[in-house]
Amino acid sequence: MLNVITAKDPQLLAECLKIRNTVFTLERGVPQEIEVDSQDIPGGECDHFLVVYEGKSVGALRCIRTGESVVKLQRFCILKEFRLLGLGRKTVAYIEDHYREMGISRIEMDAKYEAYKFYEKCGYQIKSDPFMEAGILHVKMIKDL
């Protein structure tokens, strides 16, 4: 069973950051000082989400409003051993429903280039040429809800 939990308290946020550290810093080599920033605080501008599968914390993401009805999805990751189980697609669908209910009409992101096909399958469209961010190739993607 999959649950996506809003990480409003420091303990849940710490769990999100632990997963992000595993995926982005240890696995992908993104420097910690780039991966964690001033948005990673309880009660900050970002909404943080913890992905829980069969009682285990397996993924994390954060979203920040960039306009009145636009949210930017950031730092989305699933631990390696839980990939290819459909959890990413279900999590994206949950996030879209969550924000649609809040009146958000568009989700945008800077997706890792290696993951753009996943997001295309979820209905996102590429809106930029590839660019480097944190030493990793990315593309801008959007989806109107």
Wavefront OBJ file of the C-alpha trace (Angstrom):
o trace
v 0.000 0.000 0.000
v 1.258 3.469 -0.942
v 0.770 6.599 1.171
v 1.993 10.100 0.397
v 2.227 12.113 3.613
v 2.637 15.859 3.923
v 5.814 16.257 5.985
v 4.846 19.198 8.178
v 6.736 18.272 11.339
v 10.532 18.166 11.796
v 10.661 14.362 12.171
v 8.918 13.710 8.838
v 10.995 16.379 7.115
v 14.163 14.742 8.498
v 13.001 11.448 6.974
v 12.543 13.189 3.599
v 16.017 14.719 3.803
v 17.537 11.345 4.706
v 16.040 9.773 1.580
v 17.112 12.707 -0.589
v 20.652 12.430 0.805
v 20.747 8.735 -0.090
v 19.525 9.272 -3.648
v 20.962 12.635 -4.646
v 24.162 12.926 -2.615
v 25.334 9.337 -2.118
v 23.959 7.765 -5.313
v 24.116 10.672 -7.772
v 27.001 12.691 -6.328
v 25.158 16.002 -5.860
v 27.015 18.024 -3.205
v 25.070 18.223 0.067
v 25.376 22.034 0.144
v 23.486 22.189 -3.175
v 20.927 19.473 -2.456
v 19.697 20.933 0.840
v 18.853 24.616 0.842
v 16.941 27.285 2.753
v 13.608 25.820 1.562
v 14.201 22.656 3.585
v 12.819 23.882 6.890
v 9.582 22.993 8.680
v 6.911 25.574 7.938
v 8.895 27.068 5.052
v 7.600 27.982 1.620
v 7.845 24.421 0.264
v 5.412 21.601 0.817
v 7.406 18.449 1.592
v 6.017 14.976 1.001
v 7.156 11.582 2.262
v 6.368 8.515 0.149
v 5.603 5.471 2.302
v 5.220 1.987 0.802
v 4.176 -0.980 2.933
v 5.086 0.964 6.072
v 8.577 1.954 4.871
v 9.738 5.449 3.935
v 10.847 5.023 0.317
v 10.646 8.413 -1.384
v 10.427 12.156 -1.012
v 9.675 15.329 -2.936
v 8.943 18.953 -2.377
v 6.813 21.510 -4.179
v 6.905 25.287 -4.129
v 4.398 27.762 -5.512
v 5.920 29.841 -8.285
v 2.735 31.682 -9.214
v -0.847 32.076 -8.096
v -1.867 28.778 -9.693
v 1.517 27.179 -10.472
v 3.558 24.723 -8.404
v 7.101 23.595 -9.128
v 7.823 19.954 -8.299
v 11.368 19.511 -6.986
v 13.708 16.933 -5.428
v 11.505 13.943 -6.327
v 13.220 10.644 -5.604
v 12.479 7.020 -4.820
v 15.055 4.773 -3.149
v 16.750 2.507 -5.695
v 15.381 -0.766 -4.338
v 11.793 0.519 -4.684
v 12.010 1.814 -8.252
v 10.152 0.114 -11.094
v 7.200 -0.750 -8.822
v 4.961 2.036 -10.174
v 5.396 4.140 -7.031
v 6.699 7.167 -8.933
v 3.704 7.331 -11.239
v 1.260 6.882 -8.340
v 3.051 9.582 -6.345
v 2.911 12.036 -9.258
v -0.809 11.320 -9.681
v -1.362 11.948 -5.956
v 0.531 15.273 -6.114
v -1.468 16.372 -9.162
v -4.771 15.544 -7.440
v -3.622 17.234 -4.220
v -2.813 20.501 -5.959
v -5.751 20.378 -8.375
v -8.044 20.314 -5.315
v -6.221 23.429 -4.069
v -6.918 25.310 -7.305
v -3.492 24.826 -8.875
v -3.720 24.622 -12.669
v -0.113 23.850 -13.662
v 2.825 21.846 -12.373
v 6.284 22.606 -13.696
v 9.683 21.098 -12.994
v 13.312 20.928 -13.998
v 13.425 17.192 -14.682
v 16.609 15.205 -14.906
v 17.126 14.479 -18.578
v 17.420 10.760 -17.871
v 13.905 10.831 -16.366
v 12.057 12.928 -18.950
v 10.422 9.882 -20.594
v 8.914 8.911 -17.237
v 7.375 12.373 -16.916
v 6.171 12.306 -20.539
v 4.285 9.094 -19.689
v 2.698 11.056 -16.830
v 1.535 13.741 -19.303
v 4.311 16.347 -18.925
v 5.755 18.201 -21.916
v 9.334 19.358 -22.458
v 9.551 23.148 -22.685
v 13.313 23.759 -22.963
v 16.534 22.564 -24.452
v 18.647 20.446 -22.082
v 20.642 22.433 -19.496
v 23.035 21.646 -16.659
v 21.981 22.017 -13.014
v 24.040 20.665 -10.102
v 26.230 18.885 -12.649
v 23.263 16.928 -14.061
v 21.516 17.430 -17.406
v 17.901 18.672 -17.011
v 14.928 19.879 -19.096
v 12.021 22.123 -18.114
v 8.701 20.302 -18.190
v 5.088 21.356 -17.537
v 1.652 19.843 -17.226
v -1.624 21.719 -17.142
v -3.999 20.142 -14.638
l 1 2 3 4 5 6 7 8 9 10 11 12 13 14 15 16 17 18 19 20 21 22 23 24 25 26 27 28 29 30 31 32 33 34 35 36 37 38 39 40 41 42 43 44 45 46 47 48 49 50 51 52 53 54 55 56 57 58 59 60 61 62 63 64 65 66 67 68 69 70 71 72 73 74 75 76 77 78 79 80 81 82 83 84 85 86 87 88 89 90 91 92 93 94 95 96 97 98 99 100 101 102 103 104 105 106 107 108 109 110 111 112 113 114 115 116 117 118 119 120 121 122 123 124 125 126 127 128 129 130 131 132 133 134 135 136 137 138 139 140 141 142 143 144 145
